[in-house]
């Protein structure tokens, strides 16, 4: 964790308000590597937008119960343990365990000590996680799980949640589920969580390369631009930032009818929905759509990566921290790629 720094109390202290970008040298100097990546992964905006509360674990940035469930690390055993006797917590007449029907039920017995539960824990490889001989209080038992492998922690937490759910279904809905089905359910939920977690925390793009070129209908280059900064964006956000530069330059040069081409299909499809949400990608799309209101018409077109070679090669020409715009011409290094595009127009 980064140490507190005097005079750096607000996010606005980390932003260069002239070019609306992060003050990267300042951030790298005062923050640890992990915090630097997290900060530079957030795209900046040239507009003074209001802050919004967002949920990082959906594509739209909007909270959903489903994703909270997928990311749940376990259940609140403290509240369950404090209940002691479930008979006094729920309107039930019989206080014996609904599974074994042998003993007066408590939260401890229901989740860890019932003979049916012990058999299930053994089948799932989590028997040692319910060893009350080592740790007596329920909360301390759960805290002791930190000594196990993270994968086993997921199994234990998911198993406890499934056990508690199945218990409630027995009591309130008169439904019972076999241990084999519960075991298979636990395995499936843990696998789904792992896949979802991998998707959410996928490795971001380290380099923020933004480049674009604009042509008229005859194939003549009106302008070309490139900007290269250090960032940790997803590929979609990096592509959207390049388009943002392009539409702002298009407005500056008085363009009226615009066709935006991108090899990022997800980015091209998003504006067609007619709505933006709260994700990082939508944050940049809002900037693009605001600028696009200056044009008489604008359309989005998906092209293959080979058809976008001019922009990709243009983005590699300059080092980090540089920005360059060419009017009515372009660098000699990309002449072959421009000529290839012009020939394709002739066809």
Residue, then its C-alpha position, 0 to 999 in steps of 0.5 A: x500500500x502506498x504511503x500518504x503524501x502531503x498535498x496529495x489529498x484529492x484525485x484532482x491533485x493527480x491530474x494535469x488540468x491543461x491536457x486533462x491527463x494523469x500526472x504520470x511522473x508524480x504518480x510513479x514517484x509517490x505510489x507503489x507499483x500496484x497503485x500506479x497500475x490501478x490509477x493509470x488504468x482509469x481513462x481520463x476525460x477532457x470533459x469535467x464530468x461528475x463522479x459516479x459510483x460504479x461496480x468494477x465487476x460488470x461490463x456496464x459498471x452497474x451493480x448486480x446481485x449476480x456478480x456480487x454472488x459470484x464474487x462472494x468469498x463466503x457467508x456471514x457466519x458471525x450473524x449465524x453463530x449469534x443466533x445460537x438456537x435457530x428455533x428462536x430465529x425462525x418460526x419453526x416448531x421443531x428445533x431438532x436438526x432437519x437433516x439428522x433429526x438427532x440433536x437440538x440444532x444450532x448454527x454450529x451443528x447445522x453448518x459443521x457438526x451434523x453427520x450428513x454435513x460431515x459426510x459432505x465435507x469429506x466428499x468435497x475435501x474440506x473435512x479439515x476446515x470444520x475441525x472444531x477441536x483446533x478452534x472453538x469459536x465459529x468466527x475463529x474457525x473461519x479466520x483460520x481458513x486463511x492458512x489453507x490454499x486459496x482454492x480450498x478457501x473457495x471450496x470451503x466458503x462455497x460449501x458452507x453457503x450451499x449447506x446453509x441454503x439446502x438447510x433453509x430449503x428443507x425447513x421452509x420449502x420442504x425440499x431436500x437435496x442429496x449430498x452428491x448433487x450438493x457436492x457437484x454444485x459446489x464444484x461447478x460454482x467454484x469453477x464458474x467463480x474462477x472463470x469469472x474472476x479470470x475474466x474480470x482481472x485479465x491482464x490489461x494493456x500496458x502501453x496506451x497507443x492512440x493513433x488515427x488517420x482521416x481520409x476524404x472520399x477520394x482517398x486523400x489524407x486530411x490529417x493523421x495523428x498519434x499520441x503515446x502515453x503510459x497506461x494500463x487500459x484494456x484494448x477496447x479502451x485504448x481503441x476508444x481513446x484513439x477514436x476520441x482523438x480522431x473525432x475531436x480533430x475532425x470537429x476542429x477541421x470542420x468535417x461534417x460527414x464521418x465514417x469511423x472504422x475500427x477493428x474492435x468489434x465490441x467498440x463498434x457495436x456499443x454505440x448502436x445500442x443507443x445507451x452508455x453505462x458506467x464502465x471505463x469504455x462507456x466513459x470514453x464513449x460518452x466523450x466520443x458521442x458528445x463530440x459527434x454531435x458536431x457532425x451532420x452524420x456519423x457511422x461506425x464500421x467494423x474492419x479487419x485488423x489488416x484494414x487498420x494497418x495505417x493507424x497501428x503502424x502510425x502508433x509505433x513511430x514515436x516514444x512515450x509522452x509524445x503527440x504529433x498531428x500531420x495536416x494534409x500529409x503523413x510520415x514517410x514511414x507509413x507511405x506503403x500502408x497508405x498506398x495499400x489503402x488507396x489501392x483498395x479504394x480503387x478496387 
